[in-house]
Structure formats: structure tokens, C-alpha cells
Amino acid sequence: MKEYKLIKQPGSTIRKDQDFEDLLNSYANSGWRVINILLHRGFLKAVLEREKSE
């Protein structure tokens, strides 16, 4: 079974690309993988997926 998480780019869009990349990498280290990224009201949002631990 899978579980999902929605995260958004922190703060304003100025200098935040690296922050968002760092955030995605920290989730990747916990077993999450990005399955979709979208732009909503000026912020990037990512849908993450991983196998649910039981």
C-alpha cells in the first residue's frame, strides 16, 4: 500500500529554488519520491509517494 504527501515551496519565490530542492532531497532520504509538481498561486507544490510501512 502507498501513502502520499503534498508539500509546498517554503516562503517567497526569491532564492527559494535551492530551499525547495533541499526539502525534496530530505524527503527522498526518508523514502519519498516525487510523482508530480505543480505551480499554484506562485508557489511550487509537489506530490510525494512512498510505500506505507505497516
Order of alpha helices (4+ residues) and beta strands (2+ residues): beta-alpha-beta-beta
